[in-house]
């Protein structure tokens, strides 16, 4: 299992969310450093494939697909209980 922890700093000096890479999945954490903010795969420094975002309490907030950094296909927004609220179709 590959496990890489990173603290990224933007050129403007703002610290990016803590992240780690596990089995090819990039996992970013909320500011508390404990709960997952997002997870998915990166290819050539761009999101690719299926991604999910989460609230602080761990419920899913949004999910969708990327094709080399471009959002494509069905994107789902979930309510505060993690139930499907809205679906949007993205065309590349």
N, C-alpha and C positions, 0 to 999 in steps of 0.2 A: 504494500500500500504506500503510495506516494503522499507525503504530508509536508506542505510548505507553508509557513506562516509569513505574512508580509505586513509591513506598515508602509503605505504609499503616501507620499507628499506631493501634492499638485504644485506646479510652478508658482502659483500665487501663495504658497505656504500653507494651504488648508490641508489638514490630514484626512485621507480617505478612510473609509470603513476598513476595519481589520478583516483580513481574509485568509483562507487557507485553501490549498488544493488537495483534494483527497480522491484518489482513483480517477483523476481527470476532471472531476467536478470542482468548479470554483465556488466556494461558500463564503459569502460576506456576512458580517455580523452587525447587529444594531450597536449603537454607541456603548451599551452596557457590556459588550464583548461576550455575552453569553447566549443570546437568542439569535437565531438565523434571520437575516434580512432578505437574502436571495441565494439561489443556487442554480447552477447550470454549467454548461461546458463553454470554454473559450477556444477559438481556433484563430491563430495569427492575431492575438490580442483583441478579437471581436467575439461577442456572444454568438453562439451557433447552436441550433437545436432547441430543445424544450427548456424553458426557464420558469422558475416560480419565485414569488416574493411573499413575505410573511409579515404579520403584525408583531408587535412586541410580545403579545400573549401567545404567540406561536400559531395562530390561525392563518390559513392561507388568505392572501389578499388579491393576488393577480397571477395569471399564468399565461404563457404564450410561447410562440416559436420565433426563432431568428434564423435567417439565412445569411450567414457571414455579416452580421451586424444590422441587417434590415429586418424589422418586424414583419412577419408574414403569417397568413392563415388565421385560424381562430384564436382570439384572445379572450380570456374569461376574467371578469371581475367578480369577487366573492364578497358577501356581506360580512358583518362582524362575527357571525357564527360559523363562517367558512362555507356557507351555502351559495350556490351559483346565483348571482344577481343580474349580470349583464354579459352578453357575448357580442364581440366586435370582430368583423372579418377584415383583415389587413391584406391588401393586394400590393405586391412588390412593384 
